[in-house]
Amino acid sequence: MRKTPQAKPDNGLALRVSGLMAKVPNFSAGDPVTVDVSERGLVVKPVNRCRESLIYTESELLADLTPETAHADELTRLTDNEFGD
């Protein structure tokens, strides 16, 4: 765990995120993030962005799908050991 001093800009606090703290989660300046706040602290995560738009929507992919075209009849049955706890 790295200790980072807090700065006091205006009427709030600021944390500098640099080095591995920025590199490991792949943070860059200007990236959108989510911040979860609790009594124990803050959790900052990058917003998941779709890297490229998909060609088809889910509904388009499933439009003509039937059990036969999905080959549902070829699925194997799970054994009791494969179900897990």
C-alpha positions, 0 to 999 in steps of 0.5 A: 500500500502506498501512502500519498499526501493529501492536498487541500485545493479550494474547499476539498481534498485531492489525492495524486494518483501516479506511478503504479497507482495509475498504471495498474488500473490503466487510469489516464488524465480525463478518464471517467471513473466511478467513486464508491464512498463508505465509512471505511474509505473510497473505491475508485474504478474506471468506467467500463467503456465499450472499445468498439461498437458492435455490429449486431444488437443482442435482439438481432442475434437472437431474432431467428434463434430456435432450439433447433438452430441453437443446437440445443438438442446436442447439449450434454447433460451435466452429472451430479459432480458437475453441478457443484455446491 
